[in-house]
Amino acid sequence: MNISVIVPVYNVEKYLKACLESIVNQTCRNFDLILVDDESTDNSGNICDEYAKKYANIRVFHKKNSGLVDSWQYGLARTSKDTQYVVFIDADDWISNKYMERITQVLEKKQPDLILNKILMPYENGGKEREDKSLLVSKLYEKKELKSIVYPRLLNNGGFMDRGVPVSRWAKVIKKELLVKNLKYSDKKVTYGEDLNIIFPVLLDANSIYVDEENNEAVYYYRIRKDSMQHGYDKNKLNSIDRVYNHLIQICHDKGYTELLKQVEVDYICACVQCYKNELEKLNYNSAKDNIDSILNNNKFGNNYKKVDSKFGMLNGLILFLIYNNKRTYITKPLYYLLAYLKKRG
């Protein structure tokens, strides 16, 4: 079984060695490791080179900085022609030492197009470890069950950001041909939901998915960092949301799954709420007000509000109300700081 592991690298000197050690110390080492250094300004590139000198199965590529999406695509393009499956690992995360052994066993026995592995989410500075699970029982799902069980709750199961399947690249084993086939939907200009545009069509094209989330031998550890792109302020978020969901709508039409458009619309509404909350990060009322006005005036929102279930929680529900009633509700400075306070409290 030919497997390539791709690790995009950018300014993660603090975490990179732990990530690479978890990969090179696997109980099964029959894989190709591709490190893509996205013009790091710290010592990350040198660390990559050090490991490549020590291990024959590691290749390093240094390229001009162009973002995460371009980096993993760059790595995918440099897998060998014999590569059948691809594993993505982010450079600030790590995997259990039997991760590759376990997925090799599953691929040999079940031959799925996709494997979903167990995800644990430790906080960098301590705190209770979280688990990110799909809504699926661990087993093999073939196309008939994918259509009847998985797809009806793929992007939304009723609540806020309530996806039936995690839509990340990482913690999955993906048949390479499915990635290559759907690269046209992946957008290098987005910084929010960037994995959604590739994983959504891959899931729809897969003929079988093996969910292996109960297995403690194959665990992906996603490090929760306060300084990561996902948890910081993103000035490109509204633009990213527009681009991402335009792609998702197109994917539904192209793949013949127009019944999933309602899920896409609800997920879009969740993203708008996330974008609104993003503006609470700055604690700069005047600047945030302009950006919030852009969210409120976004004509894609329309009447989709009526399709949303009530399970959004207090803060998300309040923001959703403010977005929907934008012509009757003025975002005053006291209200803005109250929302920011509620967000900070979690």
Secondary structure, DSSP 8 states (H G I E B T S, - for coil): --EEEEEEESS-HHHHHHHHHHHHT-S---SEEEEEE---SSSHHHHHHHHHHH-TTEEEEE-----HHHHHHHHHHTS-TT--EEEE--TT-EE-TTHHHHHHHHHHHH--SEEEEEEEE-BTT----EE---SS-SSEEEHHHIIIIIGGGSS-SSBTT--SS---STTEEEEHHHHHHTGGG--TT-SSSTTHHHHHHHHHH-SEEEEETT-SSSEEE--B-TTSGGGS--TTHHHHHHHHHHHHHHHHHHHT-GGGHHHHHHHHHHHHHHHHHHTTSS--HHHHHHHHHHHHT-TT-TTGGGG--SBT-HHHHHHHHHHHTTTT----HHHHHHHHHHHHH-
